[in-house]
Amino acid sequence: MLEVIASNLGAEEAYKLLIGTVVPRPIAWITTLNPYGGINLAPFSSFTYVSVKPPMVGFNCGRRAGTLKDTGRNILVNKEFVVHIADETLVEAVHRSSIEYPPQVSEVTELGLETVPSIDIHTPRLAIASIALECRFHGATRYGSTGSEFIVGEVLRFHFRDGLCVDGKVDSSKLRPLCRLGVPNYAGLDKIIRMQPVEQMAKTVIEG
Protein backbone atom coordinates (compact mmCIF):
# COMPACT_ATOMS: atom_id res chain seq x y z
CA MET A 1 0.00 0.00 0.00
CA LEU A 2 1.28 3.45 -0.93
CA GLU A 3 1.63 5.86 1.98
CA VAL A 4 2.12 9.60 1.63
CA ILE A 5 3.25 11.86 4.46
CA ALA A 6 1.02 14.92 4.22
CA SER A 7 3.52 17.32 5.79
CA ASN A 8 5.97 16.61 2.93
CA LEU A 9 3.50 17.76 0.27
CA GLY A 10 3.33 21.13 -1.40
CA ALA A 11 -0.04 22.84 -1.88
CA GLU A 12 -0.42 21.66 -5.49
CA GLU A 13 0.55 18.10 -4.64
CA ALA A 14 -1.95 17.94 -1.76
CA TYR A 15 -4.63 19.49 -3.96
CA LYS A 16 -4.27 16.76 -6.58
CA LEU A 17 -4.57 14.03 -3.97
CA LEU A 18 -7.56 15.61 -2.23
CA ILE A 19 -9.64 16.22 -5.36
CA GLY A 20 -9.06 12.64 -6.42
CA THR A 21 -9.95 11.32 -2.97
CA VAL A 22 -12.95 13.42 -1.92
CA VAL A 23 -15.25 12.26 -4.72
CA PRO A 24 -17.80 12.75 -6.07
CA ARG A 25 -18.21 16.41 -5.14
CA PRO A 26 -21.29 18.56 -5.77
CA ILE A 27 -20.68 21.68 -7.84
CA ALA A 28 -21.77 25.16 -6.82
CA TRP A 29 -22.15 27.11 -10.06
CA ILE A 30 -22.06 30.66 -8.75
CA THR A 31 -23.07 34.00 -10.22
CA THR A 32 -21.89 37.30 -8.74
CA LEU A 33 -21.92 40.92 -9.85
CA ASN A 34 -18.54 42.35 -10.80
CA PRO A 35 -17.43 45.99 -10.32
CA TYR A 36 -17.87 46.64 -14.07
CA GLY A 37 -21.62 45.96 -14.10
CA GLY A 38 -21.33 42.45 -15.52
CA ILE A 39 -22.20 38.99 -14.21
CA ASN A 40 -19.38 36.64 -13.29
CA LEU A 41 -19.93 32.89 -13.32
CA ALA A 42 -17.67 30.18 -11.90
CA PRO A 43 -17.94 26.56 -10.66
CA PHE A 44 -16.73 25.45 -7.22
CA SER A 45 -16.65 21.80 -6.16
CA SER A 46 -15.58 22.36 -2.55
CA PHE A 47 -19.20 22.99 -1.63
CA THR A 48 -21.66 21.86 1.04
CA TYR A 49 -24.46 22.99 3.33
CA VAL A 50 -23.51 24.16 6.81
CA SER A 51 -26.83 24.93 8.54
CA VAL A 52 -30.51 24.10 8.13
CA LYS A 53 -32.07 26.81 10.32
CA PRO A 54 -31.49 29.21 8.73
CA PRO A 55 -30.42 27.27 5.65
CA MET A 56 -26.80 28.08 4.79
CA VAL A 57 -24.37 26.82 2.18
CA GLY A 58 -20.61 27.26 1.95
CA PHE A 59 -17.83 26.84 -0.57
CA ASN A 60 -14.06 27.15 -0.58
CA CYS A 61 -12.67 30.02 -2.66
CA GLY A 62 -8.97 29.90 -3.42
CA ARG A 63 -6.43 32.50 -4.40
CA ARG A 64 -4.33 33.02 -7.50
CA ALA A 65 -1.01 34.81 -7.11
CA GLY A 66 -2.11 35.77 -3.59
CA THR A 67 -5.37 37.38 -4.74
CA LEU A 68 -8.80 35.99 -3.94
CA LYS A 69 -10.62 34.73 -7.03
CA ASP A 70 -13.13 37.07 -8.71
CA THR A 71 -16.14 35.32 -7.18
CA GLY A 72 -14.83 35.74 -3.65
CA ARG A 73 -13.93 39.40 -4.16
CA ASN A 74 -17.33 40.14 -5.67
CA ILE A 75 -19.12 38.49 -2.75
CA LEU A 76 -17.12 40.38 -0.14
CA VAL A 77 -18.07 43.65 -1.84
CA ASN A 78 -21.73 43.00 -2.70
CA LYS A 79 -22.61 40.63 0.16
CA GLU A 80 -24.67 38.32 -2.08
CA PHE A 81 -24.48 35.55 -4.67
CA VAL A 82 -26.53 32.83 -6.38
CA VAL A 83 -25.63 29.14 -6.21
CA HIS A 84 -26.90 27.00 -9.10
CA ILE A 85 -27.00 23.22 -9.37
CA ALA A 86 -26.24 22.11 -12.91
CA ASP A 87 -27.47 18.84 -14.40
CA GLU A 88 -25.50 16.48 -16.64
CA THR A 89 -26.58 18.26 -19.83
CA LEU A 90 -24.68 21.39 -18.78
CA VAL A 91 -21.23 19.84 -18.36
CA GLU A 92 -19.76 21.77 -21.32
CA ALA A 93 -20.96 25.14 -20.03
CA VAL A 94 -19.85 24.38 -16.46
CA HIS A 95 -16.39 23.33 -17.62
CA ARG A 96 -15.94 26.33 -19.94
CA SER A 97 -17.01 28.73 -17.20
CA SER A 98 -13.91 27.70 -15.23
CA ILE A 99 -11.65 29.39 -17.80
CA GLU A 100 -9.73 32.27 -16.20
CA TYR A 101 -11.11 35.39 -17.86
CA PRO A 102 -10.10 38.92 -16.79
CA PRO A 103 -12.33 40.28 -13.96
CA GLN A 104 -14.26 42.59 -16.29
CA VAL A 105 -15.28 39.75 -18.63
CA SER A 106 -18.65 38.12 -18.00
CA GLU A 107 -18.59 34.36 -18.39
CA VAL A 108 -22.37 34.49 -18.76
CA THR A 109 -22.00 36.69 -21.83
CA GLU A 110 -19.12 34.65 -23.25
CA LEU A 111 -21.15 31.44 -22.99
CA GLY A 112 -24.38 33.01 -24.24
CA LEU A 113 -26.36 32.00 -21.15
CA GLU A 114 -29.71 33.61 -20.37
CA THR A 115 -30.31 35.09 -16.93
CA VAL A 116 -33.46 36.05 -15.04
CA PRO A 117 -33.83 38.48 -12.13
CA SER A 118 -33.55 37.18 -8.59
CA ILE A 119 -36.23 38.24 -6.13
CA ASP A 120 -34.44 38.95 -2.85
CA ILE A 121 -31.03 40.04 -4.15
CA HIS A 122 -29.65 42.03 -7.08
CA THR A 123 -27.50 39.25 -8.57
CA PRO A 124 -29.33 37.53 -11.49
CA ARG A 125 -29.66 33.77 -11.73
CA LEU A 126 -29.22 31.43 -14.69
CA ALA A 127 -32.46 30.55 -16.46
CA ILE A 128 -31.11 27.16 -17.54
CA ALA A 129 -30.23 25.82 -14.07
CA SER A 130 -32.51 23.24 -12.44
CA ILE A 131 -31.96 24.71 -8.97
CA ALA A 132 -30.91 28.19 -7.89
CA LEU A 133 -30.31 29.46 -4.35
CA GLU A 134 -30.39 33.19 -3.69
CA CYS A 135 -27.82 33.78 -0.96
CA ARG A 136 -26.88 36.63 1.34
CA PHE A 137 -23.27 36.67 2.57
CA HIS A 138 -22.93 35.42 6.15
CA GLY A 139 -19.20 35.14 6.74
CA ALA A 140 -15.80 33.99 5.51
CA THR A 141 -13.06 32.08 7.31
CA ARG A 142 -9.51 31.75 6.04
CA TYR A 143 -7.82 28.36 6.23
CA GLY A 144 -4.28 27.13 5.61
CA SER A 145 -1.15 28.78 4.32
CA THR A 146 -2.56 29.43 0.82
CA GLY A 147 -5.18 31.88 2.13
CA SER A 148 -8.22 30.03 0.82
CA GLU A 149 -11.47 31.30 2.33
CA PHE A 150 -14.54 29.26 3.18
CA ILE A 151 -17.43 31.55 2.26
CA VAL A 152 -20.85 30.97 3.78
CA GLY A 153 -24.15 32.41 2.58
CA GLU A 154 -27.65 32.27 4.03
CA VAL A 155 -30.17 30.93 1.52
CA LEU A 156 -32.99 33.47 1.21
CA ARG A 157 -34.95 31.75 -1.55
CA PHE A 158 -34.92 28.39 -3.36
CA HIS A 159 -35.85 28.09 -7.05
CA PHE A 160 -36.68 24.64 -8.45
CA ARG A 161 -37.48 23.52 -11.99
CA ASP A 162 -41.12 22.47 -12.31
CA GLY A 163 -41.70 18.90 -11.09
CA LEU A 164 -38.31 18.63 -9.38
CA CYS A 165 -39.39 19.31 -5.79
CA VAL A 166 -42.48 17.40 -4.65
CA ASP A 167 -43.85 17.33 -1.09
CA GLY A 168 -40.79 19.17 0.14
CA LYS A 169 -38.31 16.65 -1.30
CA VAL A 170 -36.02 16.98 -4.32
CA ASP A 171 -36.10 14.03 -6.72
CA SER A 172 -32.42 13.38 -7.44
CA SER A 173 -33.25 11.01 -10.28
CA LYS A 174 -34.99 13.88 -12.08
CA LEU A 175 -32.30 16.40 -11.16
CA ARG A 176 -29.42 14.28 -12.52
CA PRO A 177 -26.84 16.58 -10.87
CA LEU A 178 -23.38 16.99 -12.33
CA CYS A 179 -20.54 16.17 -9.96
CA ARG A 180 -16.79 16.69 -9.98
CA LEU A 181 -14.04 14.10 -9.85
CA GLY A 182 -10.30 14.67 -10.26
CA VAL A 183 -9.28 17.17 -12.95
CA PRO A 184 -10.57 17.26 -15.67
CA ASN A 185 -13.27 14.66 -15.01
CA TYR A 186 -16.98 14.91 -14.21
CA ALA A 187 -19.67 12.33 -13.52
CA GLY A 188 -23.40 11.89 -13.21
CA LEU A 189 -25.39 9.89 -10.68
CA ASP A 190 -25.43 6.71 -12.77
CA LYS A 191 -27.18 3.99 -10.72
CA ILE A 192 -29.09 5.14 -7.63
CA ILE A 193 -28.97 2.65 -4.74
CA ARG A 194 -32.17 2.89 -2.70
CA MET A 195 -32.17 1.67 0.89
CA GLN A 196 -34.86 1.33 3.52
CA PRO A 197 -35.10 4.47 5.72
CA VAL A 198 -33.10 3.97 8.93
CA GLU A 199 -36.15 4.88 11.02
CA GLN A 200 -37.99 1.88 9.58
CA MET A 201 -34.95 -0.31 10.04
CA ALA A 202 -34.63 0.71 13.69
CA LYS A 203 -38.33 0.07 14.30
CA THR A 204 -38.02 -3.40 12.80
CA VAL A 205 -35.02 -4.21 15.02
CA ILE A 206 -36.67 -2.89 18.17
CA GLU A 207 -39.96 -4.69 17.55
CA GLY A 208 -38.06 -7.86 16.70
One Martini backbone bead per residue (centre of mass of N, CA, C, O) as a GRO file, in nm:
protein
  208
    1MET     BB    1   0.096   0.036   0.023
    2LEU     BB    2   0.054   0.364  -0.023
    3GLU     BB    3   0.238   0.631   0.139
    4VAL     BB    4   0.166   0.970   0.256
    5ILE     BB    5   0.318   1.257   0.372
    6ALA     BB    6   0.164   1.551   0.419
    7SER     BB    7   0.407   1.744   0.517
    8ASN     BB    8   0.565   1.694   0.224
    9LEU     BB    9   0.356   1.865   0.082
   10GLY     BB   10   0.241   2.057  -0.144
   11ALA     BB   11  -0.030   2.225  -0.246
   12GLU     BB   12  -0.059   2.084  -0.528
   13GLU     BB   13  -0.026   1.794  -0.432
   14ALA     BB   14  -0.263   1.790  -0.229
   15TYR     BB   15  -0.483   1.869  -0.426
   16LYS     BB   16  -0.471   1.618  -0.612
   17LEU     BB   17  -0.542   1.414  -0.386
   18LEU     BB   18  -0.812   1.534  -0.283
   19ILE     BB   19  -0.979   1.544  -0.562
   20GLY     BB   20  -0.942   1.217  -0.582
   21THR     BB   21  -1.081   1.145  -0.295
   22VAL     BB   22  -1.315   1.366  -0.284
   23VAL     BB   23  -1.566   1.159  -0.400
   24PRO     BB   24  -1.807   1.306  -0.509
   25ARG     BB   25  -1.869   1.652  -0.606
   26PRO     BB   26  -2.040   1.914  -0.568
   27ILE     BB   27  -2.166   2.196  -0.764
   28ALA     BB   28  -2.106   2.543  -0.751
   29TRP     BB   29  -2.281   2.768  -0.954
   30ILE     BB   30  -2.166   3.104  -0.961
   31THR     BB   31  -2.313   3.421  -0.918
   32THR     BB   32  -2.189   3.758  -0.979
   33LEU     BB   33  -2.107   4.093  -0.925
   34ASN     BB   34  -1.922   4.317  -1.086
   35PRO     BB   35  -1.763   4.636  -1.104
   36TYR     BB   36  -1.866   4.654  -1.432
   37GLY     BB   37  -2.178   4.527  -1.448
   38GLY     BB   38  -2.137   4.227  -1.448
   39ILE     BB   39  -2.147   3.862  -1.483
   40ASN     BB   40  -2.026   3.618  -1.289
   41LEU     BB   41  -1.891   3.275  -1.354
   42ALA     BB   42  -1.847   2.983  -1.131
   43PRO     BB   43  -1.699   2.681  -1.028
   44PHE     BB   44  -1.753   2.478  -0.717
   45SER     BB   45  -1.648   2.169  -0.537
   46SER     BB   46  -1.621   2.310  -0.247
   47PHE     BB   47  -1.932   2.199  -0.132
   48THR     BB   48  -2.194   2.290   0.113
   49TYR     BB   49  -2.376   2.248   0.396
   50VAL     BB   50  -2.410   2.424   0.739
   51SER     BB   51  -2.731   2.480   0.757
   52VAL     BB   52  -3.099   2.474   0.837
   53LYS     BB   53  -3.128   2.712   1.081
   54PRO     BB   54  -3.061   2.860   0.869
   55PRO     BB   55  -3.003   2.822   0.552
   56MET     BB   56  -2.669   2.705   0.456
   57VAL     BB   57  -2.387   2.774   0.244
   58GLY     BB   58  -2.058   2.644   0.128
   59PHE     BB   59  -1.732   2.759  -0.001
   60ASN     BB   60  -1.419   2.729  -0.160
   61CYS     BB   61  -1.188   3.007  -0.200
   62GLY     BB   62  -0.929   3.083  -0.380
   63ARG     BB   63  -0.599   3.168  -0.493
   64ARG     BB   64  -0.418   3.399  -0.714
   65ALA     BB   65  -0.136   3.536  -0.653
   66GLY     BB   66  -0.281   3.616  -0.359
   67THR     BB   67  -0.568   3.641  -0.496
   68LEU     BB   68  -0.881   3.649  -0.487
   69LYS     BB   69  -1.121   3.544  -0.647
   70ASP     BB   70  -1.370   3.697  -0.807
   71THR     BB   71  -1.605   3.580  -0.645
   72GLY     BB   72  -1.503   3.658  -0.364
   73ARG     BB   73  -1.477   3.963  -0.410
   74ASN     BB   74  -1.772   4.016  -0.489
   75ILE     BB   75  -1.898   3.918  -0.222
   76LEU     BB   76  -1.751   4.113  -0.024
   77VAL     BB   77  -1.891   4.363  -0.157
   78ASN     BB   78  -2.215   4.265  -0.208
   79LYS     BB   79  -2.332   4.030  -0.017
   80GLU     BB   80  -2.382   3.822  -0.271
   81PHE     BB   81  -2.541   3.520  -0.425
   82VAL     BB   82  -2.561   3.242  -0.668
   83VAL     BB   83  -2.663   2.904  -0.651
   84HIS     BB   84  -2.608   2.639  -0.879
   85ILE     BB   85  -2.755   2.341  -1.023
   86ALA     BB   86  -2.621   2.118  -1.239
   87ASP     BB   87  -2.664   1.920  -1.500
   88GLU     BB   88  -2.542   1.696  -1.733
   89THR     BB   89  -2.607   1.892  -1.986
   90LEU     BB   90  -2.388   2.129  -1.857
   91VAL     BB   91  -2.083   2.051  -1.872
   92GLU     BB   92  -1.965   2.248  -2.081
   93ALA     BB   93  -2.039   2.515  -1.938
   94VAL     BB   94  -1.903   2.460  -1.670
   95HIS     BB   95  -1.615   2.416  -1.777
   96ARG     BB   96  -1.587   2.694  -1.935
   97SER     BB   97  -1.634   2.875  -1.670
   98SER     BB   98  -1.327   2.806  -1.560
   99ILE     BB   99  -1.207   3.011  -1.714
  100GLU     BB  100  -0.959   3.267  -1.707
  101TYR     BB  101  -1.084   3.564  -1.685
  102PRO     BB  102  -1.114   3.869  -1.669
  103PRO     BB  103  -1.298   4.051  -1.442
  104GLN     BB  104  -1.470   4.212  -1.680
  105VAL     BB  105  -1.559   3.934  -1.772
  106SER     BB  106  -1.844   3.759  -1.884
  107GLU     BB  107  -1.935   3.433  -1.881
  108VAL     BB  108  -2.228   3.459  -1.963
  109THR     BB  109  -2.170   3.602  -2.231
  110GLU     BB  110  -1.964   3.403  -2.357
  111LEU     BB  111  -2.191   3.155  -2.332
  112GLY     BB  112  -2.492   3.253  -2.381
  113LEU     BB  113  -2.653   3.304  -2.113
  114GLU     BB  114  -2.947   3.312  -1.947
  115THR     BB  115  -3.116   3.550  -1.744
  116VAL     BB  116  -3.273   3.615  -1.424
  117PRO     BB  117  -3.427   3.758  -1.181
  118SER     BB  118  -3.415   3.809  -0.873
  119ILE     BB  119  -3.582   3.878  -0.559
  120ASP     BB  120  -3.373   3.935  -0.294
  121ILE     BB  121  -3.156   4.010  -0.509
  122HIS     BB  122  -2.941   4.144  -0.764
  123THR     BB  123  -2.843   3.880  -0.856
  124PRO     BB  124  -2.858   3.688  -1.109
  125ARG     BB  125  -2.995   3.406  -1.272
  126LEU     BB  126  -3.008   3.104  -1.424
  127ALA     BB  127  -3.238   2.971  -1.644
  128ILE     BB  128  -3.109   2.666  -1.688
  129ALA     BB  129  -3.127   2.592  -1.402
  130SER     BB  130  -3.272   2.368  -1.175
  131ILE     BB  131  -3.115   2.524  -0.940
  132ALA     BB  132  -3.160   2.809  -0.710
  133LEU     BB  133  -2.969   3.018  -0.471
  134GLU     BB  134  -3.036   3.277  -0.274
  135CYS     BB  135  -2.764   3.474  -0.131
  136ARG     BB  136  -2.638   3.583   0.182
  137PHE     BB  137  -2.385   3.700   0.337
  138HIS     BB  138  -2.218   3.576   0.640
  139GLY     BB  139  -1.912   3.448   0.592
  140ALA     BB  140  -1.542   3.425   0.647
  141THR     BB  141  -1.278   3.170   0.638
  142ARG     BB  142  -0.947   3.116   0.692
  143TYR     BB  143  -0.725   2.866   0.539
  144GLY     BB  144  -0.423   2.817   0.556
  145SER     BB  145  -0.135   2.916   0.361
  146THR     BB  146  -0.306   3.009   0.090
  147GLY     BB  147  -0.587   3.173   0.174
  148SER     BB  148  -0.833   3.030   0.184
  149GLU     BB  149  -1.198   3.070   0.165
  150PHE     BB  150  -1.482   3.015   0.360
  151ILE     BB  151  -1.799   3.067   0.218
  152VAL     BB  152  -2.102   3.200   0.360
  153GLY     BB  153  -2.458   3.152   0.293
  154GLU     BB  154  -2.782   3.263   0.306
  155VAL     BB  155  -3.081   3.127   0.226
  156LEU     BB  156  -3.363   3.300   0.088
  157ARG     BB  157  -3.407   3.132  -0.195
  158PHE     BB  158  -3.577   2.886  -0.379
  159HIS     BB  159  -3.522   2.725  -0.705
  160PHE     BB  160  -3.739   2.513  -0.907
  161ARG     BB  161  -3.802   2.299  -1.124
  162ASP     BB  162  -4.053   2.165  -1.257
  163GLY     BB  163  -4.106   1.861  -1.070
  164LEU     BB  164  -3.854   1.839  -0.859
  165CYS     BB  165  -4.036   1.939  -0.612
  166VAL     BB  166  -4.195   1.710  -0.380
  167ASP     BB  167  -4.306   1.736  -0.073
  168GLY     BB  168  -4.014   1.868   0.005
  169LYS     BB  169  -3.864   1.695  -0.226
  170VAL     BB  170  -3.587   1.597  -0.406
  171ASP     BB  171  -3.542   1.454  -0.725
  172SER     BB  172  -3.251   1.313  -0.824
  173SER     BB  173  -3.338   1.161  -1.087
  174LYS     BB  174  -3.431   1.438  -1.221
  175LEU     BB  175  -3.179   1.616  -1.182
  176ARG     BB  176  -2.897   1.507  -1.255
  177PRO     BB  177  -2.628   1.576  -1.121
  178LEU     BB  178  -2.331   1.731  -1.132
  179CYS     BB  179  -1.997   1.607  -1.086
  180ARG     BB  180  -1.677   1.593  -0.926
  181LEU     BB  181  -1.357   1.508  -0.995
  182GLY     BB  182  -1.082   1.475  -1.119
  183VAL     BB  183  -0.883   1.624  -1.317
  184PRO     BB  184  -1.121   1.672  -1.589
  185ASN     BB  185  -1.361   1.527  -1.424
  186TYR     BB  186  -1.690   1.389  -1.458
  187ALA     BB  187  -2.029   1.315  -1.322
  188GLY     BB  188  -2.294   1.116  -1.255
  189LEU     BB  189  -2.514   0.912  -1.090
  190ASP     BB  190  -2.634   0.682  -1.224
  191LYS     BB  191  -2.678   0.459  -0.996
  192ILE     BB  192  -2.941   0.415  -0.765
  193ILE     BB  193  -2.933   0.342  -0.417
  194ARG     BB  194  -3.192   0.192  -0.240
  195MET     BB  195  -3.300   0.235   0.094
  196GLN     BB  196  -3.405   0.186   0.394
  197PRO     BB  197  -3.512   0.360   0.630
  198VAL     BB  198  -3.376   0.385   0.945
  199GLU     BB  199  -3.641   0.404   1.103
  200GLN     BB  200  -3.751   0.130   1.001
  201MET     BB  201  -3.515  -0.042   1.089
  202ALA     BB  202  -3.529   0.021   1.394
  203LYS     BB  203  -3.819  -0.079   1.436
  204THR     BB  204  -3.767  -0.372   1.353
  205VAL     BB  205  -3.554  -0.433   1.571
  206ILE     BB  206  -3.720  -0.357   1.825
  207GLU     BB  207  -3.975  -0.551   1.748
  208GLY     BB  208  -3.845  -0.821   1.608
   0.00000   0.00000   0.00000
